[in-house]
Amino acid sequence: MTEPLILGIESSCDETAAAVVAGGRKVLSNIIASQIDLHKKYGGVVPEIASRKHLEAVLPVIREALEAAGVTLEQIDAIAVTHGPGLVGTLLVGLSAAKALAYATDKPLIGVNHLHGHIAANFLVDEEPPQFPLVCLVVSGGHTDLIYMTGHGQMELLGRTRDDAAGEAFDKAARSVGLGYPGGPQVEKLALLGNPDAVPLPHARTEGLYDFSFSGLKTAVLQYAQKASKAGPLSDQQRADLAASFQQAVTSTLAEKTLKAAKAKGVTQVILAGGVAANGALRRAMRETLAPHGIRLGYPPPILCTDNAAMIAAAGHYLYVAGVRSALDLNAVPSLGLL
């Protein structure tokens, strides 16, 4: 193959993943070993347990990714690995494996920002890729950022959450209505049975034109659930109505602010990135808000919205062709920001 082959490794949280991507666009393999079932009983990810499971899975997952892609390690042009943000212990597992492989094979090592990986997932699509310039909404468990992009790695931060990220708010709202982990998908499923206009919930105003705030909304959901439960346990319909109303409050806010940013920047392309980009209600809200203004919406398939290594390999590709290389003393940066 003439296109660069990038091996991507991802271990920022509770998925051990490895993938091979050709030319930054073609996914040859994408192997994910999830720990969701393991952490469910704790109501969230336990960092020490996650790190130990990554240790067990990382080499078999890398081996499987190479075999599924039909390539050898010698054919790989570079090794891309997440070095932040994420849990420090889990990041170190993936980093250690990547650095060992890079040293043993004399292949270039490329440290990838996990959030940049989520953005790059938008270019792993069969149809025409997104066109620059564009506005991207990064929405996940730890981040809610609105950015303007003129090219790969060329970003201007327009706005971000001032408190809770949208994904974090989903998880906390899920607990308020008696749902388990992971909260986001369960809220989306329950909301299908509810009336999104049943419960009046606040839409926070922020000083920044493109900033977000979900802490008050999260608290309002908890207070409503506590007040309603004084008369007895919430009925199934009450829980569904609360989930639907919460979801609408979040998605409408995200869509409205994104539209404002897209119009201000004069772009005709918006993309979604991050785990919450898999939410069907968010996708519908964004389409319905943007389409009347002639703005196209792009997003990855669900499997590429959640943590995976194909997106890390894709982001690594653009760094590779730009001549970016990382030293073997590359370390984990748990609080690494988008920019």
C-alpha positions as CSV (number, residue, x, y, z in Angstrom):
1,M,0.0,0.0,0.0
2,T,1.1,3.5,-0.8
3,E,-1.1,5.1,1.8
4,P,0.4,5.4,5.3
5,L,-0.7,2.6,7.7
6,I,-1.2,3.8,11.2
7,L,-1.7,1.6,14.2
8,G,-3.8,3.3,16.8
9,I,-4.0,2.4,20.5
10,E,-6.6,3.8,22.9
11,S,-6.9,3.2,26.7
12,S,-8.1,6.5,28.1
13,C,-10.9,5.0,30.2
14,D,-12.6,1.6,30.1
15,E,-12.1,0.5,26.5
16,T,-8.9,-1.2,25.4
17,A,-8.8,-0.6,21.7
18,A,-6.4,-1.0,18.8
19,A,-7.0,-0.3,15.1
20,V,-5.3,0.0,11.7
21,V,-6.2,2.8,9.4
22,A,-4.9,3.5,5.9
23,G,-4.6,7.0,4.6
24,G,-6.5,8.5,7.5
25,R,-9.8,7.4,5.9
26,K,-10.0,3.6,5.5
27,V,-10.5,1.5,8.6
28,L,-8.8,-1.9,8.1
29,S,-9.6,-3.1,11.6
30,N,-11.0,-1.6,14.8
31,I,-10.9,-3.9,17.9
32,I,-12.5,-2.8,21.1
33,A,-12.5,-4.7,24.4
34,S,-15.1,-3.0,26.6
35,Q,-15.3,-3.1,30.4
36,I,-18.8,-1.8,30.7
37,D,-20.3,-5.0,32.2
38,L,-17.5,-5.1,34.8
39,H,-18.1,-1.5,36.0
40,K,-21.9,-1.6,35.9
41,K,-22.1,-2.9,39.5
42,Y,-20.1,0.0,40.8
43,G,-22.2,2.6,39.0
44,G,-19.2,4.0,37.1
45,V,-15.6,3.3,36.1
46,V,-13.3,2.3,38.9
47,P,-9.8,3.5,37.8
48,E,-7.7,0.8,39.5
49,I,-9.8,-2.0,38.1
50,A,-9.8,-0.4,34.7
51,S,-6.0,-0.2,34.6
52,R,-5.6,-3.8,35.6
53,K,-8.0,-4.9,32.8
54,H,-6.2,-2.8,30.3
55,L,-3.0,-4.6,31.3
56,E,-4.6,-8.0,30.5
57,A,-6.2,-6.9,27.2
58,V,-3.8,-4.5,25.5
59,L,-1.4,-6.9,23.8
60,P,-4.1,-9.4,22.7
61,V,-6.2,-6.5,21.3
62,I,-3.2,-5.1,19.4
63,R,-2.4,-8.5,18.0
64,E,-6.0,-9.0,16.9
65,A,-6.1,-5.6,15.2
66,L,-3.1,-6.4,13.1
67,E,-4.4,-9.9,12.2
68,A,-7.9,-8.5,11.3
69,A,-6.2,-5.8,9.1
70,G,-4.1,-8.5,7.4
71,V,-0.9,-6.6,8.1
72,T,2.2,-7.2,10.1
73,L,3.8,-4.8,12.6
74,E,6.7,-4.3,10.1
75,Q,4.2,-2.9,7.5
76,I,3.0,-0.3,9.9
77,D,4.3,3.2,9.2
78,A,3.7,4.8,12.6
79,I,2.1,4.0,16.0
80,A,-0.4,6.5,17.3
81,V,-1.5,6.4,21.0
82,T,-3.8,8.4,23.2
83,H,-1.7,10.3,25.8
84,G,-4.6,12.4,27.3
85,P,-7.0,13.4,28.5
86,G,-8.2,10.4,30.5
87,L,-7.5,8.3,33.6
88,V,-3.7,8.4,34.3
89,G,-3.4,4.7,35.1
90,T,-5.3,3.5,32.1
91,L,-3.5,6.0,29.8
92,L,-0.1,4.7,31.0
93,V,-1.0,1.1,29.9
94,G,-1.6,2.1,26.3
95,L,1.3,4.5,26.3
96,S,3.7,1.9,27.6
97,A,2.6,-0.6,25.0
98,A,2.9,1.9,22.2
99,K,6.3,3.1,23.3
100,A,7.6,-0.5,23.6
101,L,6.4,-1.3,20.1
102,A,7.9,1.9,18.7
103,Y,11.2,1.2,20.3
104,A,11.4,-2.4,19.3
105,T,10.4,-1.8,15.7
106,D,12.0,1.7,15.2
107,K,8.7,3.1,14.1
108,P,7.6,6.7,14.7
109,L,5.6,7.3,17.9
110,I,2.8,9.8,17.7
111,G,0.9,11.0,20.8
112,V,-2.7,11.9,20.1
113,N,-5.1,14.1,22.0
114,H,-8.1,11.9,22.7
115,L,-10.5,14.8,21.8
116,H,-8.7,15.3,18.5
117,G,-9.3,11.6,17.9
118,H,-13.1,12.1,18.4
119,I,-13.0,14.9,15.8
120,A,-11.0,12.8,13.3
121,A,-13.6,10.1,13.5
122,N,-15.8,12.3,11.3
123,F,-13.4,11.6,8.4
124,L,-13.8,7.8,8.7
125,V,-16.9,7.8,6.7
126,D,-17.8,6.1,3.3
127,E,-19.5,9.2,1.9
128,E,-17.8,12.6,1.1
129,P,-15.8,13.7,4.2
130,P,-16.7,17.0,5.9
131,Q,-15.4,20.2,4.2
132,F,-13.4,22.9,5.9
133,P,-14.0,25.5,7.3
134,L,-16.5,24.1,9.7
135,V,-17.9,24.3,13.2
136,C,-17.5,21.2,15.4
137,L,-19.4,20.4,18.6
138,V,-17.4,18.1,20.8
139,V,-19.7,16.6,23.4
140,S,-18.7,13.8,25.7
141,G,-18.7,12.7,29.3
142,G,-15.9,15.1,30.2
143,H,-16.1,17.8,27.6
144,T,-18.5,20.1,25.8
145,D,-16.6,22.4,23.4
146,L,-17.6,24.4,20.4
147,I,-14.8,25.0,18.0
148,Y,-14.1,26.6,14.6
149,M,-11.8,24.6,12.3
150,T,-10.1,25.7,9.1
151,G,-8.2,22.5,8.7
152,H,-6.9,19.4,10.6
153,G,-5.4,20.7,13.8
154,Q,-6.3,24.3,13.0
155,M,-8.8,25.1,15.7
156,E,-10.3,28.2,17.4
157,L,-12.2,27.6,20.7
158,L,-15.5,29.4,20.6
159,G,-17.2,28.2,23.7
160,R,-17.2,25.4,26.3
161,T,-19.1,24.2,29.4
162,R,-18.7,26.3,32.5
163,D,-19.4,23.4,34.8
164,D,-20.7,19.9,34.0
165,A,-20.1,18.4,30.5
166,A,-23.3,17.3,28.7
167,G,-22.3,13.6,29.0
168,E,-21.7,14.0,32.8
169,A,-25.1,15.6,33.1
170,F,-26.7,12.7,31.3
171,D,-25.1,10.3,33.8
172,K,-26.1,12.3,36.8
173,A,-29.7,12.7,35.5
174,A,-29.8,8.9,34.9
175,R,-29.1,8.3,38.6
176,S,-31.8,10.8,39.6
177,V,-34.4,8.7,37.7
178,G,-33.1,5.4,39.0
179,L,-31.1,4.3,35.9
180,G,-27.7,2.6,36.1
181,Y,-24.4,3.0,34.3
182,P,-23.8,4.0,31.5
183,G,-26.5,6.7,32.0
184,G,-26.6,8.3,28.6
185,P,-27.9,5.4,26.5
186,Q,-30.4,4.5,29.2
187,V,-31.8,8.1,29.4
188,E,-32.1,8.1,25.6
189,K,-34.0,4.8,25.6
190,L,-36.3,5.8,28.4
191,A,-37.0,9.2,26.9
192,L,-38.6,7.5,23.8
193,L,-41.5,6.6,26.1
194,G,-41.9,10.1,27.6
195,N,-43.3,13.6,26.8
196,P,-40.4,16.1,26.4
197,D,-42.8,18.9,27.3
198,A,-44.1,17.3,30.5
199,V,-41.5,18.8,33.0
200,P,-40.4,22.5,32.7
201,L,-36.7,22.6,33.2
202,P,-34.3,25.5,33.1
203,H,-32.0,26.5,30.2
204,A,-29.0,28.2,31.7
205,R,-27.8,31.5,30.5
206,T,-24.0,32.1,30.3
207,E,-21.9,35.1,29.9
208,G,-20.1,33.6,27.0
209,L,-22.2,33.7,23.8
210,Y,-21.2,30.1,22.9
211,D,-20.6,28.7,26.4
212,F,-22.8,26.0,28.1
213,S,-23.9,25.3,31.6
214,F,-25.6,22.0,32.7
215,S,-25.1,22.0,36.4
216,G,-28.4,23.8,37.1
217,L,-30.3,21.5,34.8
218,K,-28.8,18.5,36.5
219,T,-29.8,19.8,39.9
220,A,-33.3,20.7,38.7
221,V,-33.8,17.1,37.6
222,L,-32.7,15.8,41.0
223,Q,-34.9,18.2,42.9
224,Y,-37.9,17.4,40.7
225,A,-37.4,13.6,41.3
226,Q,-37.0,14.1,45.1
227,K,-40.1,16.3,45.4
228,A,-42.2,14.0,43.2
229,S,-41.1,10.9,45.1
230,K,-42.4,12.3,48.4
231,A,-45.9,11.1,47.3
232,G,-44.4,7.6,46.5
233,P,-42.0,6.1,44.1
234,L,-41.9,7.7,40.6
235,S,-44.1,5.9,38.2
236,D,-42.7,4.6,34.9
237,Q,-44.4,7.4,33.0
238,Q,-43.0,10.1,35.4
239,R,-39.5,8.7,35.0
240,A,-39.9,8.6,31.2
241,D,-41.3,12.2,31.1
242,L,-38.5,13.5,33.2
243,A,-35.9,11.7,31.0
244,A,-37.5,13.1,27.8
245,S,-37.7,16.6,29.2
246,F,-34.1,16.6,30.4
247,Q,-32.9,15.2,27.1
248,Q,-34.8,17.9,25.1
249,A,-33.3,20.7,27.4
250,V,-29.8,19.5,26.7
251,T,-30.1,18.8,23.0
252,S,-32.0,22.0,22.2
253,T,-29.4,24.1,24.0
254,L,-26.5,22.4,22.2
255,A,-28.3,22.8,18.8
256,E,-29.2,26.5,19.3
257,K,-25.7,27.5,20.4
258,T,-24.1,25.6,17.5
259,L,-26.3,27.3,15.0
260,K,-25.4,30.7,16.4
261,A,-21.7,29.8,16.0
262,A,-22.1,28.4,12.5
263,K,-24.0,31.6,11.3
264,A,-21.4,33.9,13.0
265,K,-18.6,32.1,11.2
266,G,-20.4,31.8,7.9
267,V,-19.9,28.1,7.5
268,T,-22.2,25.6,5.8
269,Q,-20.8,22.5,7.6
270,V,-21.1,21.4,11.2
271,I,-19.8,18.1,12.6
272,L,-20.4,16.3,15.9
273,A,-17.8,14.5,17.9
274,G,-17.6,12.6,21.2
275,G,-19.6,9.9,22.9
276,V,-22.8,12.0,23.2
277,A,-22.7,12.4,19.4
278,A,-24.2,8.9,19.3
279,N,-27.4,10.2,20.9
280,G,-30.2,10.0,18.3
281,A,-32.2,12.9,19.9
282,L,-29.1,15.2,19.6
283,R,-28.7,14.3,16.0
284,R,-32.3,15.0,15.2
285,A,-32.2,18.3,17.1
286,M,-29.1,19.4,15.2
287,R,-30.5,18.4,11.8
288,E,-33.8,20.2,12.5
289,T,-32.1,23.3,13.7
290,L,-29.4,23.5,11.0
291,A,-31.1,22.3,7.9
292,P,-33.4,25.3,7.4
293,H,-30.3,27.5,7.2
294,G,-28.6,25.3,4.6
295,I,-26.0,24.0,7.0
296,R,-24.9,20.3,6.5
297,L,-24.5,18.1,9.6
298,G,-22.0,15.3,9.8
299,Y,-21.3,12.7,12.5
300,P,-19.5,9.4,12.7
301,P,-21.4,6.1,13.1
302,P,-22.2,5.2,16.7
303,I,-19.3,2.7,17.1
304,L,-16.9,5.6,16.1
305,C,-18.5,8.1,18.5
306,T,-17.6,6.2,21.6
307,D,-14.0,5.5,22.6
308,N,-12.2,3.5,19.9
309,A,-8.7,3.3,18.3
310,A,-9.7,4.0,14.7
311,M,-10.2,7.6,15.6
312,I,-6.8,7.7,17.3
313,A,-5.2,6.2,14.2
314,A,-7.0,8.7,12.0
315,A,-5.9,11.7,14.1
316,G,-2.4,10.2,14.1
317,H,-2.4,10.0,10.3
318,Y,-2.8,13.8,10.0
319,L,0.0,14.4,12.5
320,Y,2.2,11.9,10.7
321,V,1.9,13.6,7.3
322,A,2.5,16.9,9.0
323,G,5.8,15.6,10.3
324,V,4.8,15.4,14.0
325,R,6.7,12.9,16.0
326,S,6.8,12.1,19.8
327,A,9.8,11.2,21.8
328,L,9.9,8.0,23.8
329,D,9.6,9.9,27.0
330,L,6.0,10.9,26.1
331,N,3.9,10.8,29.2
332,A,0.2,10.7,30.1
333,V,-1.5,14.0,30.6
334,P,-4.8,13.3,32.3
335,S,-6.1,16.8,32.1
336,L,-5.0,17.6,28.5
337,G,-7.3,20.2,27.0
338,L,-8.6,20.4,23.5
339,L,-6.2,23.2,22.5
